[in-house]
Structures are given as C-alpha cells and as structure tokens.
C-alpha cells in the first residue's frame, strides 16, 4: 500500500525497525487521520512478526481478551485453539510464552490499536502492560511495542505522561496530524482526483485534510458537487459523522460538543474565564479545564495568549475545519436533511450568500493556522520568528476603536510582521476605505502594545492582491494560495 507524505513519521518507523534495542512507541491523533493505515502499511511489508490487535468500542473484557487471544493463535500457533483466559495478566503471560516459538532471527512488532478501548474500567490492562514491559519485553531486543489510540488525551495522560510504571519508558512518540494542502493534493491524485488548488482548498475547508474524508471525494466532480454529495443529500456521510466522531472519543460526548459549539460561536476566540462561566457550575474548575485539554489534544481547538496581552489569560478558537463546517452549515438544517426535503444544488446556491462569505473567511483562517511554516517561508521569516495573534476589545460604552490582528510574526530583528488574512474569489483590492481600516488597526496596535519595533504589513490572500496606489504604499509582502501548497 502506498503511503502519502508522512516523511518524518516514516523516518521514525524506519529507525524503530532498524534498531537493535527494544522500542516503545505511542502514536496518537484524531479519528480517521490514518494512524492504523500508517502502521499496518509500513510493517506488513517488512520481514517481521506483526502482532496486530484492535480494541472494540464498548466491548466487554471477555470480548477484548477473546480477540487478543485469537491473534496470539494466528501469529504464533497457526490458528490452534487456545484457552480463553479471564484476565489480562494471564493473557500477557500467554503472549510472553508464545515468543519462545517465534523465529530467533525475526523482529517482533506488537501493535495494540485503539488501546483506550481495550483498557476499560477495572480491566487493569494498563497496570498489566506496565508489568510485562518492565519485567520481560523491555529486555528483549527484538520487541517493538506500539500503542495507538484515537483518544489523544487518553494516550497523552496514560502513556506519554505516565507517572507510574511506564514513567519515562517511551522511546518515541508520533502525533499524527491531518494532511496539509500539498499532501492532500498528492492523496487526491493517488485516487484519480485531479483538481486545481482553489478546488482543493474548498474541499480542505470542509474536510480539514483528514485522509478518510478525502478518500470519499469522487473523480469527475467539482469541489462544489463533491461537498453537495457528502453533506447535503439524505444520509450524507458528513451529516452523521459529527456525532459518531465525538461519541467515539469521549464518554460524555454531548458535553464536549456543547463546549465546541460555544467556542465556535466566537469568531475571534473566547477567554478561558468567560468560557468556563458560560458553561455552568458543573464544568468550572478542573472538570472544564480537563475537557478543554482533551479537545486541544485532538486538535479541535487551539489555545493561545494574545501577543502583548498574556496577563489577560488564555483564549480558545476552533480550528478543525470539519467541525466549523458542520456547526455552520449542517447542524442548522440537519432535520431538513434527515427528512429528505432539501432542494438539489443547495451548496452551489449558498456560495453567493453573506453567510458563505463569512464562513469561508473563518475557514480560510483555520487553514492558514495549519500552514504557518509555508507562510513564514514565503515571507522569508527567520525560524526564530514567533507566530501569534492579537486583539483589543474596548470597554462597553466607549467610542474607542477595537482591533483584531489575524496573525503576526514577532521577529528577532527588532521588527514585527502583521498579516491580514483574506479569502476572496478574485485578487483582493485595497481601496481608500480599506486602507484607512488597516492604518487604524496598526495605530491601535502601536498605542495599546507600546511597541517600538518596526512594523511591516503582509497580506495572505487566496487569490493574491490587485496592485493599487494603496497596496504599493502599505503592503510589504503577499502570500497566495499557491504558496500554501508548497513544502514546509
């Protein structure tokens, strides 16, 4: 099977394979991002014993153990019938004994997929893993243990940051992110879909570069036609996916959806204090912070401290493109979709609406935040330049102007580059009115931050910038959509 992109991850897997010491890898990332595909595609083509077992969501202890035992039989005993043990300690003892029948010259890969689903309450699977890794497997130079899960927060808390028997035992970890625009293009090309950069961007603003979502794009259809089919027809895939996605990751998934919905309602982000207050008493304090961290670990949201305003605390924004798309477009008409009463061509008709222009601007910002290396490279930023955002909200009742800066780079050469992000179908035009807005924004920024640094202004515009008297005077750099498709 062909693996698209994943250059750094493949380097790590090759290092694990060639290593002559035991290895312990944790791989995590949101659901549908391709974790299982990456591990299976890589190791199934290698000359190793590949032991692969997958946890079952809401499966009983008996079911999980039966599946595990069946894999022991398949890999080590030619499918011979084995005793059904009652606990993980006896199962891992069976697996350890089975290693004696393995060819002495072969490396052995243990791939425990969806491990959080295996480790149900009172299963003691995690404690058993700790014991067998420390007592037996970490002494066997042929063993490569890989723990995988879509619940990124669980893997981070229980494996990566384990404070018990697995403390400091990981030898490597991989956080698998969605494809960027370039790798999304390569993936679509690999399934026969040939579209230009603007069409791929439209698909990306809906799918967020999730490989499984991209695999459902059909050749011969435009971006608009594909989105219509995926989201705005009866029983469309993206209609049901939202609840399935959150329920597979979180036990009280309705609570997580409520949090995401509230954050998404604030385009420029919401402060942590205000957010927890709005969520109510049950989610204040540690309970709310734990859920926010879980959402951040799975890349649904980001947290940031606005530049020069770090004392004001943490802000949150939704950056998962599919989540933004679902909440803006599918959820409000979900009952209509389910009742099969939505007219054909709905999505095409929406592309002339004010709501579409508002959403596409927000979605394009999310895409830009995932392509900061490409933006920095295009603007010739030093690797030490720090990307951030900034906002100033005046107190209610005052006539003082506020200001929102989409992106800025704080540079080491006593300078700042402020970036405006715009998504328009044609080259963006800076007229007299827009020039005044930009100048006011910079004036507010200088006044409130009291910065003495040199300020440069750059434009990130999907379709470039139309030359004008004002653009020539004010803009020091332009990043286009094509720049976002380049290598990091």
N, C-alpha and C positions, 0 to 999 in steps of 0.2 A: 504494500500500500504506500502511496506517495504522501510524504509529509510536507505540507506547505509552510514556509517560513520556519519559525521556532529555532533559529540559529543558535542562540545562547542555550536553549533547553537541550538541544541535540548535543551540544558540546559537553554539557553536564552529564548526560546519559552515556556518552562515549567514555568519559572519564571514569564513570562508575563501572562500566563494562570492562575496561582495560585494567582497572585497579586490582591489585593482588592483596587487598585487605578487605575485611567486611565493610559494607556500606549500608547506611540507613538514610533513606530519602523520604521526605514529606513533599507531596505535590498537592496543591490545592488551587482553587479558583471557582468561579461561579458555575452553576449548572449549564450544560450544553457548550462549554468553552473548548472541549476537546481533550481533556485530561486522559481519559481512558483510551481514546484513539491514539494519542501520542505514545503512551507506554506500550500498548499492545502492538502498534505498528512497528515500533523500534525493536522490541525484544523478541517478537515472534519470528523475526527474520534472522535472529542470532543463534549461534550454536550453544544454547544454554537450556537448562531445565527451567521452564517458565510456569510457575505455580500461580494461577490467577483465580481468585475467588472474589465474588461481589456480594456486599451486604444487601439485604432485602428490606425495603422501607416497611416499617411496622411489622416486620417478621418476628415470630416468636423465637426464643432461644433454641428450641428444638429444630426449627426450620433453618436457622443460621448454621447450626452445628451440622445438620444433615448435608447442606450444600458444601460446607468446608470439607467434610469427610469424603464426600463424593469426588472432590478434586484431588485429595490425597490418593485415593484409589486410582484415579485416572492417570496421574503423573508418575506414581511410584510403584503401583501394583497391578498394572494392566487391567484396570476396572474390576478387580476382585472385590467381593463383598466384604466390607469391614464392619466392625462393631459400632453401633450408634452410642457414643458416649454421652454423658449427662451434663458435663461442664467443660469450660474452655481449657482448664488445666490438663485434663485427660486428652483432649483433642490435640493440644500443642505437644504433649508428650508423644502422642502417636506420630505427629509430623516430624518431631526431632528424631525418633527412632527410624522413620522412613528414610532419612538422609543417608543412613548406612547402606541402603540399597542403590543409591544414586551412583552413576559412573564417577570414578575418582577424578577424572580429568575435566569434568564439566562444572561450570559455574552455575549457581542456583539462584533464581530470582523469585522472591516471594512478593507478589503484588496483591495487597489487600485493598480492594477497591470499595468505595463507599463505606469505609471503615466506621464512621459515626453511626451508620445504620446497624452495623453488626454489634456495636458496643451499647446495647440497650441498658436501661436501668437495671441494676442488680445483676448484670451479666458477669461482672468482674473481668471482662475481656482486657481492659487497659492494664489492670494490675498483672494479669497473666502474661501479657505481651512484655511488660517491664521485666518480669522474672526470667522469661525464656531468652529474651535478647541479652540480658546481662549475664545469665548463667551459662548459656550454651551458644546461641547464634553469633554473638559478637566475638566468639573465639574461633569461628570457622571462616577462614579467609575466602571461601567460595561464595558465601551468602551475601546477597544484595536484597535488603528489605525495603519495600516501597509501600508507604501508607498514603492513601489517596481519599479525598472526600470533597463533595461539593459544598459542605458546610464549612466555609473557610474559617469562620470564627472558632468552630469546634477544634479543627486541626491546629490552629494557632495556639489556642489555650491549652489543649490537652497533649499535644505532641511537640510543637515548635517551642513553646514556652513552659513545658512541663517542669514542675517544681519537685516531682517525686523521683521514682526510679529511672525515668528517662531523661532526667536533667542533663543537658549537655551531651546527649548521646547521638543526636542527629549529626551526620557527616555532611549532608547537603539538603537544600530545600529549593523547590521551584514554585513560584507563584505564577500560574498560567493566566495571562491576560488575553482579552479578545484580540483578534487581528486588527492591525492598523489598516489604513486605506490601501497601502501598497500590497500587503499580504491578502487583503480581501479581494483585490483585483486578481492576484495570482490564483486564489482559490476559485473564484468565479470562472476564470479562464480554464481551469482544470476540469470543470464540469460543462464546458462548452458555451458558457455565457460570455459574450463579448459586448461590453458596453463602454461608453466613454466615461471620463472622470466625473462629469456632472451627474450622469445617471447613477453611477456607483455611489456618489455622495448621497443622493436621495435615498438609496437603499440603506446606506450606512446610518443615516439619521433615523431610520426605523429599527434596524437590526443591531446596531452598535458593534458590528464586526464579530458577532457570535457565529462560529462556524456552522452550527446546526441550523440556525436560521438562514444563513446564506445558502446552505445546501438545498433549500426549498425554492430558491429562485429558479425560474424556468427560462431556458433559452428561447429566443424569438419574441419575447415580450419586453416591453419597455419597463422602466422603473415604476411608472405610474400603474401600468397594468399588473405588474407583479404585486405591488402593495395592495391594490384593489382586491386581488385574489387571496392574498394572505390575511387581510384584515377586515374586509368589508363585504364579504359574502357569507351566507349562512354556514355555520360550522367552520368558519375560517380558523386556521391554526393559531394565529396570534390573538384571537378572542379568548380562547380557553387557556392559553399558555401562561397568562399572568398569575392566575390563582394556582395553577399547577407548579409554577416556579417557586412562589413563596411558600406554599404548603410543603414542598419537598425540602426546603431549607430550614424552616422554623416551625416549632411546635405550635406556638400561638401566632400563626402567620397573619391573622387579621390585625393584630396589634402592630406588626411591622408594616403592613400595608397602610394603616392609619398614619403612622409616622412619616412614611414616604410621601403619602398624599399631602400632608401638611407642609412638608419641606418643599415639595414641588409647586405648591401654591404661591411661593415667594420666589419670583424670578431671580432676584439678586441675593438670595440666601436669607437664612433666618438665624438669629443668635441663639446660642445654646440655652441661655436663661429663659428667653421668651418661648422657645420651643417646648422646653420641659413644663413650663407653666401652662401652656395651651393644651398639653397632652393630659393634664389632670394629675391628681394625687397619686394614683397607682403607678405612674411612670416617672415620678420625680425621684431625684437622687440616683442611687446606684442602678436601680431597675431600668430607668430610662437610658442612662449612660451605657449600660451593657448592650442594650438593643441598638443604640446608635453605633457602637463599635462593631457589632455584628454586621450591620448594613454597610459600614465602611469597609470592613474586611472583604465583603463580597463585591465591592466596587459599585454599589448602587448609589452611594453618596460620597462626597468628599467633605472633609473639614478643613477649615483654613482660618488663619488670623489675618485680617486685613492689614496690609503693609502700613507701618507707622501708627497703627491703632491696636497693637497687640494687647494692650491693657483692657480693651473692651471685650476680650474673650473670643471664643470660638464661634464661627459661623458654619452652617451646613448648606450644601447645594446638592440637588440630584444631578448626577452626570451619566446615568445609564440611559442610553438613547431609547431603548425599547420601553422602559418604564415611563419616560416622558411622553412618548408617542401614545402609549396605552391610556394614560391618565388624561391626556388632552383630547384624544380622538375616539378611542374605543369605548372607554367606560361611560361617557355621557350618552352614548347611543346603543349600549350593549343590549338593552331589552328589545330595541328595534331590530338589531342584527339577529337576535335569537328568534324573533317572531317572523323572520324572513320577509320583512316588509320594506327593507331598504332598497332604494332605486339603484339601478345599474349606473356605473360611471360616477359614483358618489365622490371618490377621491379626486378624480380629474376636475370635477366642478368646484371642489373646495380650494383648489390651488389659485383661485382668484380672490379668495376671501381675506379679510383682515386677520382672522384667527389663524389662517395658514401662514401668513407672513410673520405673525408674532411667534408662532411655534417654530417655524423654520429658522428664525434668528436665534432663538434659545437653543435649539438642537445643534445648530452650527457652532455655537459657543462650546457646547459639550464636546463636539468633535475636535475643536481646536485645543481644548484642555488635554486631550489624549494624544496630541501631536506637538507637544511643546519642543521636543528635540528638533523636529523639522522646522518649526517656526524660528527657533533660536539659530539654527544653521543658516536659514535663509536671510536672517537679519545680521548674520556674522557676529553673533553673541559669543562671548567667551564662555567656556564650560562652567566658569565660576559665577556667571550671572544668575541671580535668583529670581525665578518667576513667581508672581503673586498677583493679587487683585487689591482693589482699594475702593472704598465708598465713604461718602459723608452724607448723613441724613440730618438736616437741621431740625431743631425742636419745633413741635407743632405750634402754630400761631405766629411764627416769624416769617418774614419775607426773604430770609436768607436762602440763596440757591444751594441745592444739594448737588452731588456729583457722583457718578459711578464710572469706574475705570475697569474695563473688562479684563485687561491683562497688562502687567508691566514687568519689565526686567530691571532689577536693581544691579547695576554693574560695578565692577571694581575700579573703573577708570573715572570715578567721581561723576558718573552720569546715570541717567535713568532713561529707558525707552518705554514710552507709554503706547499701548496698542489699542486701536479701535477695531472691533470685530463686526463685520457687516456681511449679510447674506442677501444678495440681490441677483436677479436673473441677468442683469447687464452690468457693465463696468460702473462702479459706484461714482456718483457725482458729488463733489463738494461745492456747493453753491455758497452765496453770501450768508444765508441763514445758517447753514451747517457749519461754516467757518466760524461764525460767532459763537455757536454752541461749543465747538471744540476749544476755542480760546477761553471761554468762560470756565469750562471744565478744568483746563490747565491752571487757570487763575485760582480757582477754589482749591485745587490740589496743592499749589505752592503756598497758599495762605494757611491752610489747615495743617500741612505737614511741616511747614517752615524749612523745607529742604533748600539747600544751597547748591544742589547738584545740577549739572547741565541736563536739560530735558529735551529728548528727541521724540518725535511723534511718528508712529508707524501705522499703516493700515493693513489689516488682514481682511481681504475681500475675495470672496469666492471667484468672482469674475473680473478681478483687477480694479484699477482706478482710472477713470477718464481724466486726462490732463485738462487742467483749467488754471486760471490765474491763482486761485486759492490753493489748489493741490501743489502747484510748483512752489508756492511760498511756504507751506506748512508741513508737508509730508516728507519725511526723511528716509522712508523705506516702505516697500509694498510686498506683502506675502499673498500669493494667489493660491487657488485650489491646487494647481499643478505642483506647487511647492510642497503641499501636504502629502502628496503621493510619493515623495522621494524617500531614499534611505535615510535612516536617522544619522 
